[in-house]
Amino acid sequence: MSIAEAFRYSFCRIHCVFARRSSPCLTVQQRGNSSLSYLHAQLTSRQLPLSYDYLSPQPSHLLDVSLADYLPPFFGAPAIPGSGHTRSSLSSSSTPSTPSTLPVARDARLLPPAYHLVYFPPAVPSCQLLPDGTDPLQAPGPPFVRRMWAGGRVRWNKESRFQLRLRGGRAFCMEGIRDVQIKGVEGDEKVFVGIERRVAELGHDKALDLNEEKELRERYWSKDEEDMKDCGVIEKRYLVFMRERSRKAAADAAKAQGKVVKPSHGPTFTHTLIPAASLLFRFSALTFNAHAIHLDKGYCRDIEGHKNLLVHGPLSLVLLVSLLRNHLINNHKDDNLHVSDISYRNLAPLYAEEEMKLCGREVDEGKYELWAQTPAGGYAVRCTASIDRTQQTS
């Protein structure tokens, strides 16, 4: 059975739930390849399940520990035993986290920017995962059986009362598919799926009830993507789904040299690291992500056409946001400054065991350009970010 056939079997078996909720689960072959316009209506009509989590310090602490050997030293941070440098917990706290110190929930530290990515894992049983290890919630179905993270945007609420804190309170993530775009010529199309995720804290004592989901959707979802409502974080992510590659095409792609587009401006602050396969494994575990492109080198080479394990798109985002926060801590030393908005595009793959250079520069007051470079010096990830001051509200 080919990868596409395995996907078709798994996808249609799993997506019967969506067929009951929205449009019938039909593959592209059943609809005909001449037009994929139906995918927009089919995907945007899906009502994705709410995800709940507790904002415990533990996942953030484990991400801190995992990144400790890869990030630059932070201003005023204590030394990590055996690391040879200093660092902080990447969070607003007077008692930074170290590998031997798990912060207590009563400190109510702010959730570090982009760390929401290690919360709200998809509650999908292993038997429902697709053959590449991904969940089927946003997938268009066969023949689009390969998935990559194309980019996105994250916004953080400026009002302190809505900002997410690590105090053990219950929180939720609401997902919806906002838009679907088909790009490319017939027979080689790519399906870009735009997913919006809205995150808010519910508190310690609020209990589940049958009407909660409806109430949450009415309170926090908006037809206007720019409307923050009472959310702490709003994330827009774009996933791109592609057709299966033949073994020969995958082998050729793994050997090919990608196009190198170099930055036109030099950075004013940088940091260079080499992500190990163990870092990718840890980030996959923290995000509950079994996608084989981060875990199985043979799959990367023989099926996807990549020479090694791919660095996660969201891991690249975490690293770049951390670079910016390091710059702000070392140069501004203002606890009220925070990253308020970041947009990013993944332009070229980054691989395990290869050097990646994180770069940044201030382009205007409160505006930054960030990027990650491949070993050849070309763009791998390109971002624009804004910083702002927290508005103290009760």
N, C-alpha and C positions, 0 to 999 in steps of 0.2 A: 504494500500500500504506500503510495506517495504521500509527501507531506500535505499536499493540497487535498487528497482524498481523506486523510486522517482528520484534517481540519473540518472538512465538510461533514463528516460523520459526527464529530464531537460538537461542532457548532449547532447543527440542526437539532441534536438531542438536547443540548443545554438550553437553547433559546426558545423552547416551547413556552417558557414563562413570558417572554416578550411578545410572542405571537398572541397570547391571550390578552395582553395589556394593550397592544397597539396593532401594527400591521403584521401580516403573515410572514413567517420566517422563510423567505425564498432566497436561494442562492442566485448569483449572477447568471449562471448557466440556465437556470429555470426562467429567468426574466428576459434573457437575451443580452448579448454583449454590445448591441448597437447604442444603447443609452443606459447610463447609470444614474440618471437624474432622480429616480425613485429613492435612492439611498438617503437623500436629504430628509424626506418626509419619514422614512422608516426609522432613521437613527434619532432625529430630533423628537420623535414622539415617544421614545422610551422614557419611562419614569424609573430612574435608577434608585436603588435602595439607599436610605440614610445610613451613614456609618457613625458609630458612637465610640468614644474612647474616654479615658480618664487622663487628664493632663498631669501625670505624675512626672517627677524629675528624672525617673530612671531612663527612659528612652533618650532624652537629651544628654544625660550623663554618659550613656554608652556611645552616643555619637561623638561627644567630646573626646572620650577615650580613644575611639577608633581614628580620629583625625589628629591626635596629639603629635604624632611623628611627621605630619605632612604640612602643618600650618606654621606661619611665622610666629615669633614671640610677640606677646601682647604687653602693652604698657602696664607696669605695676603688678605683673602676674607672678605667683610663686613658682619656684622651680619644680619640675617633675622629676622625681628620682630616676636616674639612669638615662634621661633623655638628652642631657647636655644643653638644654635651653629652657626658657621660661614660656609660659602661656597662661591664658585665662580660660574661663569656662565658655567664652563666646556668648556671654549673657550679662545683663545688667544685674550685678550682684556684688556686694562687698566681700563675699566669701567664695572665690572662684572654685570651681570643681576641679579635682585632681583624680587620678585613677583610684586613689584610696579614700576619697571623700565624696559620698553621695549627698547632695544638698537635701535638706529637709523641706517638706512641702510647706511648712509654716512660714518659710522665708518668702514665699510667693514671688519668686523671680519671674521676670518676663520671659516668655518663650522666645528664644533667639530667632531672628529673622531667617526664614527658610527651613527652620527645624520642624515646622508643622508637617514636613514631608515624611517624617518617621512616626507620625501618628495616623490614626484612622486607616488601618490596613483593610484591604478588600476582604470581606467575610465570605470567601468563595472556597468551598471544599476542594480538596486535591483532585477528586474525581471529575470536577467540572472545569479544571484548567484545560486550556488548549494545548496541542502537542508541543508548542515552543515554551510552555510554562506560564504564559500570560493568562489573565482572566478574560472572559468573553464580554464583559459588561459594555464596552464601547466599540467592540469590533464589528465591522460591516459584514464579516463572513467570507467564505471562499468566493472567488479565488484569491482574495487579499489576505494572505496567510503570514506575511512578514510585517513586523511592527517596529517602528522607530519613534523616538521622542524628538519632535521637530523644534520645539521652543515653547514660549508662553509669556505670561505676564503675571506678576504677583503684586498685590496692593495690601498695605497694612493700615488699619484704622488709626487716625491721628489722636482720637480721644482716648485718654487713659482708661476710662471706665469700660471700654470695649476691648482693650488689648488683652491678649491671652497670657495667663500666668500659670506657672507650674506649682499649683497648690493642691493638686489632686482632685479638682472639680471635674464633673462630668461635662463633656463637650460633644458636639456633633459636627459632621461634615455632610453637606448637601451637594450632590452632583447633578448636573444636567448637561445634555449635549446641546450647545448653542448653535453650532453651524457645521456644515459639511461642504467641503470643496473637492471637486474632481479635477485633477491636473494631469496633463500628459496626453499623448496620442492614443488612439484606440488600440487596445492590446498591450499597452504599456502604461496604463493609468496608475495614478497614485491617489489615494483617498485620504484627505486631511480632515480629521475629526477634532473640532474645537470643544473642549469640555470645561465647563466652569464649576469650580468647587468653592462653596461658601462655608466658612468655619466660624463657630461661635461657642462660647462657654455657657453652660446651663446652670452650673453651680453644684453644690454637694448634695442637696437634699431633694431635688426635683425628681419625682418618681415617674416611671413609664406609665402611660395610660393609652388607651386605644385611640384617643383623639389627638395625641401629641404630634404625630407626623403631619397631619393636616394643618395644625396650628403653626408648626415650625415653618412649613412651606409658605404659608400666608404671611408670616412675620418676616422671614429672612430672604425669600426669593424675590426677585424683581425682574420685570421685563426689560428694564434699563440696566445694562451691564455696569454702568458707572455708578449706580446707586449702591452705596455701601450698606444701607439699612443699619442694623445693629451688629454686623459681622465684625469679627476681629481681623480676619484675613479673607481676601477673595483672590483665588488663583484661577487663571485661564491657562490651560495647557493644550498644545496641539500634538496629537499623535498622527503619524502618517502610516498608512497600511499599503503594502505593495504585493505584487504577484510573486508566486514562487519562482525561484531561479533553478535552472538545470544545474546538475553537478559540474558540467564543463563551464557554464557561465559563472558559477560561484568560484571555481578554481581560478578562472581568468581574472575575476574581480579582486580576489585576494592578492594577486600578484601585481595588479595595476597600481600605478602612481596617480593619486588623486590630484585634482587641480589645486594649486597653491595661490591663495589670494592674501597678500601681505598688507598689514596695516599701513595707512598713509601717515600716521602720526606716531611718535614714540611715546612710551608710557612714562609717568613720573613716579610710580611705585610698582614693584613687581615681586613675585615670589615664584620659585621654581621647585617642582616636586616630581617624583616618579611614583605613581600609584601602583601598589603591589596587587597581585591577584587576591590576597587576603583582605585588602581594604574593600575590594569589590564584593567579596563574599559577605563581609560584615554589613555593608550598606544594603545588600540584597536582603539579608536577614532582618535588619532593622525596619525595612520598608515592606516586608512580607512579599518580596518580589522574586519569583522563581524563573524569570525570563532567562532562557539558556544563553543569550548573547553575552551575559555577564558571568557565566559560570562554566560553560562547556566550550573549550577551545576548538574541539573537533566540529561541533555544531557551527561555531562562528565561521570556520574555514570552509566546510563542505556544503553547508546549507545557505548561509547568509552571504558568504563571499568576503569575509574579513580575516585578516592575518592573525588576529589575537582577540582576547576578551575585550569587549568595549566598555569604556567608562560610562556609567549611567549619566543620562542627561541631567537629572535632578542632583546628582552628586557634583557635577561640574557647577551647577548653580549654587549649591551650598558653599563650595570652595570660593567662588567669586564673591559672593555676598560676605563671606568671612574675611576675604582680603580687604574689601571696602570697610568693614567694621574695624579691622585692625588699623587701617589708615586713619579712620576717624578717632579711635581711642588714642593713638599715638600722637596725633597732630591737633586735635580739637579739645580733647579731655572734657567734653560736655555731655553729661549723662542724659540730657533732654533731647539730644539729636538721635534720630533713628532713621533707618532706611524706610521710605514710605512707598516707593513704587519702583519696580524693575521690570523691564521687558528684555527678552533674550531670544536669540535664534541659534540653533545648533547647525553649523555649516559644514563641518567635517568631523570624522570620527577621531576620538582619542582612545588610545589603547593602553592596557595594563603593561607595566614594565617599560614604558617609554616616557621620556621627559615631557612634561607639559609646563608651560610658563603662564602664570596668572599675571595679568597686566591691568593697570588702571591709570586714569588721568582725569583731572577736574576740567570740564569744558566750559563751565559757567558756575556762578554761585549756587551751590546746592545741587549741581548736575554733574554726573560722572559718566564716563565711558569706560566699560570694563570688557576685557576679552581674555580668552584662553588661546594660546598658540600651540600648534603642532611642533614636533621636532624640526620641521622644515621652515618654521617661522610664519606659517600661514594661520589665518583665522580658523579656529575650531568652534568657538562659541563667541558670540558678540552680544553685548548688553548695553543698555542705557539705564541709568539709575538716578533716582532723586532722593534727597534726604530732607527731613523736615524736623520741626520741634514738636514734641509731644504736647498736646493740649490737656492740661490738668482739669478733669471734670469729675464730678461726684456721682 
